[in-house]
Amino acid sequence: MYELEDTKEHLSNLINDLHSSKYLDETDFKIQIAHIYSHLNRIYNSRNHTGEISDEEFLQYSEFPTDIKPI
């Protein structure tokens, strides 16, 4: 649930930034989107994981899933 809540918070912040600014720096936008993707990837990749996640698993789970195609 933490990852979902954090994703929701970051999406809300990005939406607010885009609404309040005529121009969002492309580098900042890419960083924010990548951060959101990392949360979503961890949600999906760790869906069957129980217990604590090691540092190695954290990095592995942050990668884009290989068993789904973006649509």
C-alpha positions in Angstrom: 0.0 0.0 0.0 2.9 2.3 0.7 4.0 2.3 -3.0 0.4 3.0 -4.1 0.0 5.9 -1.7 3.4 7.3 -2.7 2.6 7.0 -6.4 -0.7 8.8 -5.8 1.1 11.6 -3.9 3.7 12.0 -6.7 1.1 12.0 -9.4 -0.9 14.7 -7.6 2.2 16.8 -7.2 3.1 16.5 -10.8 -0.5 17.4 -11.8 -0.4 20.4 -9.6 3.0 21.5 -11.0 1.7 21.2 -14.5 -1.5 23.2 -13.7 0.4 26.0 -11.9 3.2 26.4 -14.4 3.2 27.4 -18.0 6.4 25.4 -18.5 7.9 22.5 -16.6 11.6 21.9 -17.2 11.9 18.7 -19.3 14.6 17.3 -17.1 12.5 17.7 -14.0 9.5 16.2 -15.8 11.5 13.1 -16.8 12.8 12.7 -13.3 9.3 12.9 -11.9 7.9 10.4 -14.4 10.8 8.0 -13.8 10.1 8.2 -10.1 6.4 7.4 -10.7 7.3 4.5 -13.0 9.7 3.1 -10.3 6.8 3.0 -7.8 4.5 1.4 -10.3 7.1 -1.1 -11.3 7.7 -2.1 -7.6 4.0 -2.5 -7.1 3.8 -4.9 -10.0 7.1 -6.7 -9.6 6.7 -7.3 -5.9 3.1 -8.4 -6.0 3.9 -11.9 -4.8 6.6 -10.9 -2.4 6.1 -11.2 1.3 8.3 -9.8 4.0 11.1 -7.3 3.8 12.6 -6.3 0.5 16.4 -6.3 0.3 18.3 -3.5 -1.4 19.0 -5.8 -4.4 15.3 -6.7 -4.7 14.4 -3.1 -4.4 16.5 -2.3 -7.5 15.2 -5.4 -9.3 11.6 -4.6 -8.6 12.1 -1.0 -9.7 12.8 -2.1 -13.3 10.0 -2.1 -15.9 8.3 -5.5 -15.9 9.3 -7.9 -18.7 6.1 -9.9 -18.7 3.6 -7.1 -19.7 3.5 -4.8 -22.7 2.6 -1.1 -22.3 -0.5 0.0 -24.1 
